[in-house]
Amino acid sequence: MVNHVHWVVGVIGDPNPSKILGDLKAYGSRALNRVWGKPPSGTWWTYDGSKRKLGNEAAIRNAVKYVQDQAHPLITWINEEALAKV
């Protein structure tokens, strides 16, 4: 998975998923640009990305499992304490 990233995030309240995705991309871009400079394409990201809300415990656990089961992950971090509260 050197060419893409999966995130399953929990947030307080009911913020706009587009805002969350935009914020994640913005913070990520700043960090990546500091280390490696801006990419030739001008962006690290594709135009869009999934913003699907996970409406219940089963959906959250299935999404986490999907991410865990990806071939050749560079890193996987799961907040087990937060997941236990689901």
Kinemage of the C-alpha trace (Angstrom):
@kinemage 1
@onewidth
@group {chain A} dominant
@subgroup {mainchain}
@vectorlist {calphas} color= white
{ca met a 1} P 0.000 0.000 0.000
{ca val a 2} L 2.644 2.507 -0.960
{ca asn a 3} L 0.281 4.414 -3.215
{ca his a 4} L -2.734 5.042 -0.985
{ca val a 5} L -3.959 5.318 2.569
{ca his a 6} L -7.009 4.107 4.482
{ca trp a 7} L -8.312 5.941 7.526
{ca val a 8} L -11.199 5.001 9.780
{ca val a 9} L -11.771 7.921 12.118
{ca gly a 10} L -14.231 8.700 14.851
{ca val a 11} L -15.328 12.253 15.490
{ca ile a 12} L -17.437 14.029 18.070
{ca gly a 13} L -20.740 15.397 16.846
{ca asp a 14} L -21.863 15.159 13.264
{ca pro a 15} L -19.381 17.210 11.226
{ca asn a 16} L -19.470 17.330 7.440
{ca pro a 17} L -17.444 14.340 6.130
{ca ser a 18} L -16.037 16.497 3.307
{ca lys a 19} L -14.586 18.876 5.902
{ca ile a 20} L -12.955 16.014 7.792
{ca leu a 21} L -11.422 14.561 4.621
{ca gly a 22} L -10.200 18.000 3.587
{ca asp a 23} L -8.627 18.591 6.998
{ca leu a 24} L -6.872 15.200 6.954
{ca lys a 25} L -5.492 15.911 3.484
{ca ala a 26} L -4.395 19.432 4.465
{ca tyr a 27} L -2.527 18.326 7.603
{ca gly a 28} L -1.036 15.359 5.740
{ca ser a 29} L 0.094 17.534 2.827
{ca arg a 30} L 1.872 19.983 5.102
{ca ala a 31} L 3.792 17.164 6.801
{ca leu a 32} L 4.661 15.430 3.522
{ca asn a 33} L 5.729 18.691 1.867
{ca arg a 34} L 8.046 19.520 4.785
{ca val a 35} L 9.860 16.208 4.413
{ca trp a 36} L 9.802 15.583 0.651
{ca gly a 37} L 8.711 18.836 -0.962
{ca lys a 38} L 5.655 19.252 -3.124
{ca pro a 39} L 5.124 16.389 -5.612
{ca pro a 40} L 5.405 17.067 -9.377
{ca ser a 41} L 1.621 16.760 -9.727
{ca gly a 42} L 1.168 19.526 -7.157
{ca thr a 43} L -0.812 17.299 -4.776
{ca trp a 44} L -0.392 14.135 -2.762
{ca trp a 45} L -4.042 13.182 -3.082
{ca thr a 46} L -6.652 12.248 -5.625
{ca tyr a 47} L -9.469 14.723 -6.085
{ca asp a 48} L -11.936 12.860 -3.900
{ca gly a 49} L -12.104 10.049 -1.392
{ca ser a 50} L -14.675 8.035 0.477
{ca lys a 51} L -16.591 9.982 3.082
{ca arg a 52} L -18.957 7.204 4.037
{ca lys a 53} L -20.368 7.453 7.534
{ca leu a 54} L -20.319 4.184 9.433
{ca gly a 55} L -23.695 4.070 11.099
{ca asn a 56} L -23.346 1.206 13.541
{ca glu a 57} L -20.915 -1.011 15.417
{ca ala a 58} L -20.840 -3.695 12.731
{ca ala a 59} L -20.004 -1.158 10.019
{ca ile a 60} L -17.154 0.268 12.100
{ca arg a 61} L -15.718 -3.135 12.901
{ca asn a 62} L -16.006 -4.219 9.247
{ca ala a 63} L -14.199 -1.083 8.090
{ca val a 64} L -11.399 -1.627 10.618
{ca lys a 65} L -11.098 -5.265 9.548
{ca tyr a 66} L -10.947 -4.224 5.884
{ca val a 67} L -8.046 -1.894 6.658
{ca gln a 68} L -6.287 -4.516 8.799
{ca asp a 69} L -6.570 -7.108 6.021
{ca gln a 70} L -4.904 -4.998 3.310
{ca ala a 71} L -1.855 -6.605 1.724
{ca his a 72} L 1.543 -5.161 2.620
{ca pro a 73} L 0.534 -2.267 4.893
{ca leu a 74} L 3.295 0.176 5.727
{ca ile a 75} L 1.736 0.802 9.126
{ca thr a 76} L -1.492 -0.026 10.928
{ca trp a 77} L -2.501 1.702 14.139
{ca ile a 78} L -5.702 0.880 15.964
{ca asn a 79} L -6.817 2.585 19.138
{ca glu a 80} L -8.058 -0.572 20.855
{ca glu a 81} L -9.448 1.415 23.776
{ca ala a 82} L -11.635 3.520 21.485
{ca leu a 83} L -12.662 0.477 19.444
{ca ala a 84} L -13.717 -1.308 22.633
{ca lys a 85} L -16.209 1.515 23.298
{ca val a 86} L -17.960 0.903 19.978
